[in-house]
Every structure is written in structure tokens, then in C-alpha cells.
């Protein structure tokens, strides 16, 4: 995400409302996308006796996956900005609750999930409002190119409900398909307005941009001193001059035409360049700032900072916030220290503020791979279950299982492409957010490890393994920034997972949420395995033997010469356990190790060698 600086404009706007248009009526071919999670979707005739609706979508639940549903192909993009609603005609003979989803956001518009109730009375026209944060998603805000319906939602539990033999029908999905236009209102800053009003001359008003730079502004923050009067905000030599009146909650606020987010970013900060003119030398005050979700001032966060006199940059760190987009910045002019019993210092304050910067992660340039992923080692076919491992001649290094659907669902659905690097084909996930892979239900209980090669930049990528009808498990993938990383994950790290019924994998973004779509990632050589490669270990320089491999309780080591000592390291290079051997043969206790790959380094005949082994 970019570092953004707010350039104050003069524009307070209200958004013009447009009529909704049909984005899908299921009369044309190709109106339905792929269902997911075992669901079924098809186009059929109106189920109502004597119905006149023509063709409609029939949505039938199948299997035990609670988040199952269907993708709906739409005729045009739609907008959920001021008006965050869509309407849809729904037919059901029983009362149901389901969860529509706005996805495929343009310019990083956040995915949004809502829920809607149907009374079970046949055809009903339902209004869905995407103003919720269900399923870890955000309030909708922007333009969208995709739409989906999850068949189940439990409002009481605030999650996907239990599955049932549910059948319902959908027709005539409508939404706003024309970008809202900006219009001036009455030229007065009223409490129910958003943005900066430009007095009825919108064409002369530049838009507000981030960050705020007051050098060209002539319309100011709105002063608010809780009705006591006397304070002001004026222009002073290209800076904002904030003057309080010594009352509690003296503040000034600015409503933005662009929203910003404080969710899961490493640098959730506001930096205010200010000069507190009336603070005596050496005296410190506590200056407060808060970011508001709505223009009414509801749901806010406050952070404070002690400051002294003189020109200074004061940074307020909000930490990790919720998923909502914010549209107001409020500055409290002079507060006392929190927790001292004093809300404010009770004296007139006077500040010059020249800029406000919203801090965020720096822009990372996109750098694609220039070389192929590391060559997959030769393994016995019985030791491997491969998801993807193709070369440029379209032959798999390992025999990929039949029926792999990549991508099956997710933010990159339809966009995942193989790209050639040297003699290899890697999978490119452009503008990565999250991505699902589906394949026939597969028993992985005989496998011990998962391997993949990944190229990612400034992204923490994680992975879910998903069984049919059961709970998924999640691990994080450790990769190097901007180079191929060969990652081996012990399946035991997916704690408590039913490995006998795996049918999906999901790659996701930072901290379990979706990535922001600003960078691509590349994947290659995705396979499950057990045992060791067929090639000999090049570092085994004195013909040391290890057995059994994989090992459970004991690992036997033998050589023609005396083995002096041995040390076990994990794949990250951390020392796990050391042994003094001084013999040609020894049994090493590995019963306390977790399942996974380890490296045994040994000294024999004045030489040092190493070998890999697997702990079951």
C-alpha cells in the first residue's frame, strides 16, 4: 500500500444516486459461473406454478461444506459506494438465510459479505446491504466485477450455518452500474454531510487527495468545541492555524472524499507537522488525534502524544484496527494526560499545522522471477502425490493427479497463468489476494511432507489444507523476499487435520487475511511426499549409512570409520540435539523429535558430512 499524503481540496460533495440496473436475469447463456464447496447450480424454468419469469438460477446444496455456494457471472460491473445495496428476486418454500458476496473489486475495493433472510413464501424481492463485516470481510466500498452466493448463513452464530438439503431460486439481480457522480449540496457544512462543501461551485473544487498539504487550501477543517464557541480554524501563510478556546473537547475535523484503512498494516500512523505556538518553552502537552468511520463521529479510536514547543513532526500510531474504511480525521487541540482526571488543560491553544501524512507500507516494485524454480528431486512414484509440477513441454516432473482445478475459486480465479522460466512452467497468480485449488478427494495419510516452490515479495503467504466436510487447518509459509524459496512443511504441522479426505488447498495473504492485491506471486512444484530422493546425498563423504529412514524412535548410524560425534539440525539450521558416538555404529534416540525433515551432521575420519532423514 502506498504512503499517502493528504492534499486539502475545497470540495465537500454528496454522492448522486443512480437507479439500479439488472446485472443478471439468467436468460442468456453463460449466466452461471462455477459452484464451489460441493454446491450445485443450474439454469431452469421458473418453479412457480404458472410462473412467467422465464429462466432462473436454481441453487442446490450438496455435500457437507458449510461455505458452499455459486459464482454468478454478471453482465457489467457494479458500484457499492454510498448506496451499498443490490436487490434480487428469490424463491423458496422454506425460510432460509444465505450470504451474498461482492468480490472482484476494482482498484482494491474490499471483498464484502452480507446476509439476507427469506420468509419461505415463494418469490420475494430482497434487498441486500453490504455494510457488514461478516466472514472477516469488509464493508463494501467501490466497483466490483464479480458476485457470488453462499448458500448458508447463521445470523445467531454469526457464521456459516449447518448444511441441509436446501434448494432455492434466484432471478433479476440488480445493482448500480454507473459510477456515482459528485454534486455540491447547499454550500453549507452541515452535520449530515460528508466531504468538504465547496459552496455550490464544484467545478472549481479540486478533490481531496492523501496526504494533506495545506499550502493551496482555502477551505478549512470544521471547528467543533462542543457548542461552547470561540474557537476557529483559519489560513495562515499556507498553514492551518487551529485556535481553541480552552474548552473540553475543542477539536477540528475534516471529512474526506477518499477513505483510508487502518487494518493489518505495519505502519498505521498519522504524522502531523505542527508548531504549538502558545506552549511555553519546555512545557509538554498531550495532543490527541482520532480517525472516524462515519461523519457523525461514531466508532472512533484515539491515540495521544506528549509534545513540546517548536516545529515538530508528531506521529500517532493506531496499531491494528478493524476492517472498516475511515472517512474523517479529527484533531483535539489540547488534552490533558489520559488517566489523570483532566480531559483538557483548560487554556487557550494555538497550533500551526502544515501537513498530515497517513503512513503505510512503502510501494514495493513488482519484480518477476528470471530463473526457473529449483529442479524437483527424483523420487519414487509411490512416494509422491503431485498437484502441479509441469515443465515447458507440458510434461509433469511427477504425475499430477487427475482433476486438479487451479484456480477453482478465489481472488485470482480465471487469471492464474503458467509462465515459462528456462525449461520450467511456474504458475503466476497476478495481483494476489487469495486462491483456492480443488482436486478429487485424496487420502494423504501415507504422506509426511508438503513441498512447494514459491516466489513472493514483501508478502507473508499462508496455506490452508481443507478436508471434505471437516475443519481446515492453516500454516504460514516462510519464504525469501524476491527469490525462489523451496518450502517443505511437515503435514503434522496441520495439527488435528483429517488427512484422509483432503480436496482443497487455499493460499492466502498476511496474518490469515487476504493479501492486498498489489503484487504477484509464483508457485511451482506443489506435491505431497514421504521418504527421500533417489539421488545420493552429495555431502555424505565417508559412506555413512542411516536407517531406518524415515525413523520413529531410533535412528541407526554406521560407517567404516569411527564416528566421533553427531548433531541434529532442523531445516532452518537450528541445533536440536547432539550425540557423542566414538564408535562405528550407534543408535540415536530421535523419539522426542516432531515429525518432519532433519539434517544429521557428523564427524568421522577427520571429515565432516551431513545427511537428511525424516522423523515420522
Buried (B, 14 or more C-beta within 10 A) or exposed (E): BEBBBBBBBBBBBBBEEBEBEBBBBBEEEEBBBBBBBBBBBEBEEBBEEEBEBEBBBBBBBBBEBBBBBBBBBBBEBBBBBBBBBBBBBBBBEEEBBBBBBBBBBEEEBBBBBBBBBBEEEBBBEBEBBBBBBBBEBBBBBBBBBBBBBBBBBBEEEEBBBEBEEBBBBBBBBBBBBBBBEBEBBEEEBEEEBBBBBBBEEBEEBEBBBBBBBBEEBEBBBBBBBEEBEEBBBEEBEEBBBBBBBBBBBBBBBBBBBEBBBBBBBEBBBBBBBBBBBBBEEEEEBBBBBBBBBBBEBEEEBBBBBEBBBEEEEBBBEBEEBBBBBBBBBBBBBBBBEEEEEEEBBEEBBBBBBBBBBBBBBEEBEEEEBEEBBEBBBEBEEEBBBBBBBBBEEEEBBBEBBEEBBBBBBBBBBEBBEBBEBEEBBBBBBBBBBBBBBBBEBBEBEEBBBBBBBBBBBBBBBBBBBBBBBBEBBBBBBEBEEBBBBBBEBBBBBBEEBBBBBBBBBBBBBBEEBBBBBBBBBBBBBBBBBBBBBEEEBEEBBBEBEBEEBBBEEEBBBBBEEEBBBBBBBBBEEEEBBEBEBEEBEBEBEBEEBEBBBBBBBBBBBEEEBBBBBBBB
